[in-house]
Amino acid sequence: MARLYNDGAGTAYDSANAKFIDNLFGWTNYLAGTKNLNGAFEPFNFGSAAGFKSKVDNSLAGEMRDCGECHVGGGLMEYMSNTIPTSDYTGGVSYDPAKRTSYRDVVFGGLFTAFNALIDVFNPDPARRGDVVINDYAQTGVMEMDCLICHFEGYDWEKRKEAVRKGEFDASRALGSGLATSAASGVQVTYDTNLVKTNASGDLVVDLSAKLSPVPPADNCASCHLSQYNVDWKKRGDMWIEGTEAHYGIGCMGCHQRKDAASPTVGTSGLVSSTTLGLCDPAKGGASPFDAMWNKLDKSQFKECVDCHAPTSTPTYDTYNAPNPVSAHAIKGLTDKIAFDKDGNSVSHIELIDCSACHIRKSGFTGGAFVDGTGADEEGRLALHDEPQVSRDMTNGVALHWLGGKLYSANLLTSFFWRDVNGLAAGLDVNNDGRTAGMDALLQTHVNDINLAAGLQALTKDGIVTPAEITTSINALKGNSLGTGGGDTGIKAYLGIDDPTNAKVFLPKLSFLMVPFKSSHNIARGSEAWGAKGCKECHADGAGFYNGTYPVNGNMEGKFNYSSAQAATFTKVNGLSDPSDSHPNVVTKKGDRSMPVQIITADNPYSTTAVNANATIRNIDRSEMLYEATFKAVNTAWYDETAPIMGATRPAACSGATSPFYCAAPGGAAAKAGATSTLGWLLKIDTTADNGATVVSRTKQISSDMVASVDDIITNLGATFTGGFEFTMVAIDTNSDSVNDALKITAKPGYKIRINAQCDAGPFGFAGSLYQADPIVRAAGTFAGRTAYVGYLNAIGSAPAAVIATVGTTDATGNPAEITVTQGNVALTAAAAGALPADKYSYSWTCSDAAGTSEGQSVTRAFNSLGTYDLTLRVKNLYTNEEKVDQIKVKVTAPAPAAGVAVAAAGISYNSPSAGYAIIPLTITGVTFNKVKVVWGDGNTNIYTTSDANFVLPSHKFWGYPAKKSFTAKVYVYNGTTLAAQNDNITVLFP
């Protein structure tokens, strides 16, 4: 891009209070009270064509020819802010549309500013591409608001674009509308005399009534927004095609016409603080953290889905008889409070999920997958995004992401570009912004110039990317690395740097940034929405809603290979503790942490050979955009002087990839030292004297790029910061080896402290103090991270398991052919049906003995009828009503007789009662035996060998008869030496 103004840039550090102060417009150092002597909004002068070319890729004047192909004009494309004298303000001064001048009337003199100079990337002569051009607005005209681009039916967008590319700004409006047939310059056209005529006074007149529409036709909107290869196709994968949008029949303005159109309140101030739509502002939906289009006007007078489909009051605008889905949602259970918000409160699916997340179903067209910043496209735009190879089929191209704790749909667009990973202060300032550190991206104009000179193109231009191809581009970017004095053709020559000893080491790498651009079109009807087929349409393994593989590679699948030595991870998020190739504004459901997602493999500086010489871009699982591998949250607890904050042990400099410190030759390669720079680490500590009612934050950055130990950190921060505020900070030795290896922060008496969420906690060792485990707790269990929780979510729609586990005491899980049970009550147990809470399943037991139904995972059932029957278990997932069945055969047998010894039914016979003889018949049941012992009760004992269950004791003469007529006999039955049964009370009573 390009610097616009000479003032209002950067920050100033207030060391007395340990905080940074923004420099407001009109000031060069707001803290010191230093104003810009020439006033606020003074255009920054690059000094010369060479100075401009070395520092700019796309200036404001350049944007008019590039982005102006779609942007309707007005604002900074037509006006520049007047420079405001220092006498006219005391505090910061903001943009005021009342204090601006049309570019037609600005005298730039010999200045090279972002307002009047550009780098010509669209010149039809490739040899002239990259030239610095001064835009003469007297000849080009200005980019006024082109009303016709929206309101004129049949507007020719291609002709407008052709004119804008050449800087024929005034002419573009006449050419796009077809009123002119050609242009001699930006301010001279030849009108079509069939359309533009002269009246009696000699004035030009035109009758637009036949083609001028007060409501912009949808085709006009789609020309810029929703046609193939244009902006919302690229970012959001949205297209305006009949049959792919439920609202196609009402056109774009069916939703985007302001709700107060019948009696509008029109904003006229033009101030950035205004939240009132201007006369020509269509109402627009809410932006995400990745959009910036006058966001204060988001949702102003915009028709949300509920405004037409479920209004809470009588609408004063056209709802087009939109059907009310409330009852349909209720029938599907979507209004039941069975989900959970970011704070763990019970909410419905409707409250948790934006309408678009379920109702956007794309099919039959493509959308953007990549923006290739390594070279220009066919027209000359400085990145390639408008060709089939960098697109994807949108049928499977929608993902989800959290915004404010709510789920929204998105297209994941990945941009990749060249960066310099040398972060040393003495390194190369590869984008000439005055700051050498920070993994700067190369200026796209410089990349384009080098490509043109070397005969190279964007890496994806031919549809194949290989490590060898990347190496060729890297070598072209490097040139001979000697700069302007050494015949260099690489980046240093374009930066205007002479470096005869290659002291400013250039470390170019490819870097990838994946951004979820919120989708908002291609709405499907209810019958086609996610979940229309029931819970399992979303809640199932790989279903494709919140889980399943997302095609990051799109049409480059299997065609994009690189060496891990050629790539650099985009950033580290969460206090520089988690590597990520995703935008830092992609956040967790709670919103207090960035969602780290890596899509590439990149070497660390200590790698001596490529980790993967033929790496590929990783297609992620959709759930990676929603849930961290391990759930964490910001620790907001306060710590007093009795509980110091202890940092983790910091690995020593040059000890390996986990060390955060500067190393002069990581992996033995001095050229990689710049990739271990420590410049800019931010330490921020919250303090309080009243338990958090009042919080004062203390901040300081590491100002050295070569910090090599925790002692160096303390030295660099200085005594004022480490001891002059509400805390003390020291380096400590954690392993008693006389070498300090960690940091400790202790609150002073009367104060409490904590690590601020903006702190670069990772390199300082405070990530474990700033972030703590934050498992998700549900009725089904506690889930520590993504894998377990997604498994739980999948189980909601998964088929239940129907498994008869035990029948009585018999294990039934091995599917035996038959289980025998004894007539009577039998315990039945089913295995758990799945991962959901137990009350989300039903278990129903029936049997072909027609004895009724039993409900429950474990039941006791009566089997009263002898025979063989089918026992059936039916298990139902109560979310989905899906039912599974298990069945087994059960044989019911009579109970075995009880073990015992008894006198047979015939009873005792007295064969010679007068002599005292008796015969005792026995019935022995329920035991296996081989001996019978009888104690007669008269002092005699006999043992008989027998297995006869109806054994009759031989006739026995009872001694003591007739004086004694009653005896008690005892019978013992043995199986070997084991007593099996006995009867101690057999009465023998003689008559």
Buried (B, 14 or more C-beta within 10 A) or exposed (E): BBBBBBBBBEEBBBEEBBBBBBBBBBBBBBBEEEBBEEBBBBBBBBEEBEBBBBBBBBBBBBBBBBBBBBBBBBBBBBBBBBBBEBEEBEEBBBBBEEBBEEBBEBEBEEBBBBBBBBBBBBBEEEEEBBBBBBBEBEBBBBBBBBBBBBBBBEBBBEBBBBBBBBBBBBBBBBBBBBBBBEBEBBBBBBBBEEBBEEEEEEEEEEEBEEBEEEBBBBBBBBBBBBBBBBBBBBBBBBBBBEEBBBBBEBBBBBBBBBBBBEEEEEBEEBBEEBEBBBEEBBBBBBBBBBBEEBBEBBBBBBBBBBBBBBBEEEEEBBBEEBEEBBEBBEEBBBBBBBBBBBEEEEBBBBBBBBBBBBBBBBBEBBBBBBBBBBBBBEEBBBBBBBBEBBBBBBBBBBBBBBBEBBBBBBBBBBBBBBBBBBBBBEBBBBBBEEEBBBBBBBBBBBBBBBBBBBEBBBBBBEEBBBBEBBBBBBEBBBBBBBBBEBEBBBBBBBBBBEBEEBEBBBBBBBBBBBBBBBBBBBBBEBEEBBBBEBBBBBBBEEBBBBBBEBBBBBBBBEBBBBBBBBBBBBBBBBBBBBBBBBBBBBBBBBEBBBBBBBBBBBBBBBBEEBEBEEBBBBEBBBBBBBBBEEBBBBBEEBBBBEEBBBBBBBBBBBEEEEBBBBBEBBBEBEBBBBBBBBBBBBBBBBBBBEEEEEBBBBBBBBBBBBBBBBBBBBBBBEEEBBBBBBBBBBBBEBEEEEEBBBBBBBBBEEBBBBBBBBBBBBBBBBBBBBBEEBBBEBEBBEBBBBEBBBBBBBBBBBBBBBBBBBBBEBEBEEEEEEBBBEBEEBEBBBBBBBBBEEEBBBBBBBBBBEBEEBEBBEBEBBBEEEEEBEBBBBBBBBBBEBBBEBBBBBEBEEEEEEBBBBBBEEEBEBEEBEEBBBBBBBBBEEBEBEBBBBBBBBEEEEEEEBEEBEBBBEEBEBEEBEEEBEBBBBBBBBBEEEBBBBBEEBEBEBE
